[in-house]
Amino acid sequence: MSEGQVSRRHVGKAVLIAGPTASGKSALALELALSTGGIVINADSMQVYRDLRIITARPTHGEEGRAPHRLYGHIDAAVNFSAGAWVVDATKALEEAKAEGRLPIFIGGTGLYFKALTAGLSVVPPIPAEVRDDVRARLERNGVEALHEELARRDPRAAERLNLRDRTRIARALEVVEATGRSLLDWHHEGQPPLLPKDSFRAVFLAPERDELYARIDARFDAMLGAGALREVEWLAARHLDPLLPAMKAHGVPALIRHLRGEIGLDEAATIGRADTRHYAKRQFTWFRHQLPEFEWVKPEEARGWLAAIVNAARDPG
């Protein structure tokens, strides 16, 4: 399939390409965009941050220049970018694709983003800055165990579902109950309709063999270090941002910051970064299997056949 082969022939359905990190999603999305004149729309929660091109394996400038790419690197690392904010941006990108007659191709590994697309999203009112700052100050002062105990008193249902060491989610649940007087679980039952209704999309999940995937993850992490990831993280660390911000928790970032502080060697930081990424990939498999059954699972080596069916549909929409 060559570039421009099916230029701007919108197939009428969005395409969703998901999968664990390092599974080959970006290459597949770019090939589909070139073959259909489509727009590649990012659905990865870390690739939205402009500060983290290398460590999050964002598409290169050259790749972005070959086909339209949206929602990559458009958010500053100081922003606590939410799934709700991403839906707002994704809505605009989808409208742009439709207006131009282009195939919208959503690609990434963030399960919550895809769930928002296909099943809707709960709507929690904005949390006042003073509430968020107070909860985080208590977290740093008293520790996560004390914060979880407080949450258990005020919202026992939410506390019961959270890991005792999950600083971010415990703080978030407490912020919500303090700001709204309601449990985060209650808000999850109320929300926006899906951005892509049933039968308006085709969805694939790339599922490599685990050993092969883990080897690719390790090799890619080493390649990112060779491409300047440590320098990128050094620039981020120099901003002295809140360590609870999403960008500060991107895989590899906390360990490399520890190395830059002299706490651990680079080899140990790389080992931690690779392990964290492998664990995340495992969680991605679990999430999509249980939360998004509408995705068709295919092995990466079979993905071209799946992609060919999409291109054929673009040639013959009827």
N, C-alpha and C positions, 0 to 999 in steps of 0.2 A: 504494500500500500504506500503510495508515494504522496508527498506533500501536495496539497491542493487537488487531490484526486476527486474529492467530493466537496468542492468549495461551497461553504455556507448553505448546505442542504440540511435544514433542521429536521430531525427525525420525529419531532413531536413529543418526545419523552426525554426527561433528564437522565443522565447516566451517573451512577454513584459507584466509585471505585474505592474500596476500603481494604484494610489489611494491616497486619502488624508492621512495625517499623522495619525497614530494610527488605521488604518483600517485593519491591519492583513496581510499586504503584505509580510513582511519578513518571517513569518511562512509558508505562502503558497509557496513562492519561495524555501525555504529550503526543504519542503516536495516534491516539484517537482524535485529538484536537487537530492534528495536521491532516488527517484523512477526511475529516468532516467539516473543517472550518469552525470548530467549536471553541468555547472559552473554558479554560481550566480554572476552577474555583476552589480555593484552599479550604479544607475541612480538617485542619490540624491545629490544635490549640496553641502549640509552641511556634509554629511557622508564621504566625501573625506578627511576631515581634521583630522589629527592624534591627534590634541589637544582636540577634542570634541567627545569622544566616548560616554560618559554618556548622556550629554545634547542633543545629536542628536539621541539617541536610536539606535546606531549602533549595529549590531549583536555582541553577546558576543564571547569571545575567544572559548568557548565550541561549539557554533554554527558554527563558522568559521572552527573549526576542523573537523566537520562532513561532510562537502562538500567543494569543492574549491570555494573561494570567491575572487573576484577581484575588485580593485578600491575603497577599503575601507581604510580610514586612511592613504593614501599614499602621502598626500600633507601637507606641513607645513602651519600653520595658517597665516604666514607672506606673503603668496603668494596670489595674486589676481587671483585665478583660474577661467578660463573662460569656456564657453560652447565649444568653439573651441578647447581648450586644452583637455577637456574631450573627445571630439570626437577622437582626436589622440590616447588617452589612450584606449578608447573603441574599436577602430579599432584593436589595438594589442590584446586585450582580446578576441575579436571575432575571430581573426585569430588563436589564441591559442586553442579556443574551437573547431574550425573546424579541426585543425591539429590533435587534440586528439580524434576526433569523438564524442565530447560531445555536449549536447544541451546547447546553450547559453541562459541564463535566465536573462534578464534585468529587474531590479526591483527598484522602487523608486517613488518619487513624484514630481520631477522637470520636469514640462511640456516642457521647452525649450530643455532639453536633449532628451526627447522622440521625439520632433519635429525634432531635428537634425538627429535622427536615421531614421525617416520615411519620412521626407520631405526635408532634407538638411538644410544647415546653411549658413547664410550670412558670408562673409569673410571680416573682417575689418583689415587693416594692423596693425601691432603692434604700439602702441602709445609710442613715446619716453618718457623716464622717466622724462625728464625736463619739457615736456608739461604737463604730469599728475601732477607732483608736483606743478607746477605753478597754474594750475586750482584749485587744492585742497587748496592751500594757499589762493587764492582769495575767495574760498568758506568759509573758516574759518574766514577770515578777514572781508569780506563784507556781508556775509550771502547768503542764498539760493535765496532770492528775487532778489538781485542784479545780481546774476549769471543767473537767468532765464531771466531777462531783457536783458542781454548781448546776451544770446542764441537767444532770440526773434529777435534781430537785425541781427544776423549772420545766423540763420537757423530758420526762422519763422515757417516752416512746422513742424519741430521737436518740437519746443517750444509749439506749439498749442496742441500737443498730450500729453504733460507731465503735471502731477499734479504739482502745484506750490510749493509743499512742498517735492517733491521727490528729495532729495539731490543727491542720487547716480546716477539716470538716467539723471538728468540735467547736472551734472558734466561730465558724460560719453559722452553725446551728444556734449557738448562743446569741450571736448578733441578731439573728432573725427573730428569736423569741423576745429579745429585749426591745427591738425596734417596732415590732408589729403586735406583740402580745399573743401570737399564734405560733404553733409548731411549724417547722419547716416541712414536716410530713403533710400537714393540712394544705400548705401552698402547693405541694406537688400534685394534689388532686384537682387543682384548678389551673387552667393555663390556656395558652394560645393553641389554635388548631395547627395541624402540620402545614409546613410550607409547600410540601409536595404531597398532594392527596394520593390515595391508593390508585394504582394503575397509571400514574403519571410519570413513572420512572422505572428504570431497570438498574438493579444493584448487584454488585459482585464483591466478594470478599476473597482476596488472594491468601491462600493457606499453604505456605511452604511446609516441607517436612521440618520438624523442630531442629534437628541437628544441623541441617543445612542453613536454616534461618539464623541460629545462634552463631554459626561460623561467619555468616555475612555481617551480622551485627558487630562482632569483634573486629573483623577486618575494616568495616566502615568507621568504627570509632578510632582506630589507629590512623586511618586515612584522614579523618577530620583533624586529628592532632597535627599530622604532617602538613595540613593545609592552613594552619593558623588558628585552630580553635582555642588554644591556650591564650593567645594574645587577645582574641575576641572576649573571652571570659575575664581577662585582666581589665579590659576597658569597662566591662559591665560592673565588676567588683569596685572599681574606682568611683562609681556613682553612689556607693553606700546606700543602696535601696533596701527597703523592708524585705528581710529574708523570706517572709510569707507570700510575697508576690509570686504569681505563677512563673514569670520569666526567671526568677531566681532559683526555681526548683526544676528547671529543664534538665533532662538526664545528662549527667556529666558535669553540670555547672557547680553544684555544691561541693563535689569532691575536688574539682580543679581549683575552686576558691580556697579550700583547705590547703591545697598544695601551695598556692600563691602566698598564703599566710605562714608557710613554713611548718605546718602541722604534720604533713605527710609528704612522701616523695612522689614524683610524677608517676612512677610505675604503679604505686599503690592507688593513686587517684584514677589512673586509667583502668585498673582492675575493678575499682568500685563503679566507675562509669559504665563499663561494659556489662557488669553484673546487673546494675540498676536497669539498664536498657533491656536486657534479656528478661528480667522479671516483669517489666512493663509489657513486653510482647506477649508473655504468657497471659497476663490479665486481659489484653486485647482479644485473644482467642476466646476467653471465657465470656467477656462482655457481649461480643457479637453473637456468640452461640446462643446465649440465653435472652438477650434483650432485643435482637434484631433478626428474627428468623426469616424475614423476607429477602435477606441477602443470599445469593447463590454462591456457594463455596467452590472455588476451583483452584487447582494447583497453578503456580505461576507459568509453568511450561505449557499449560492448556489455555492460558488467558488469551493468546492470539486468536484462537478459534472463537472464543466468546466475543472478542473485539470485532472479528470479521463479520459476525452476524449483525452487529450494530452498524457497521459501514454499509453492508448490503441493504439494511433498512433505510439508510440515508439515500442510497441510490434509487430505491423503489419504495417511497413512503406508502404507497397503496398496498 
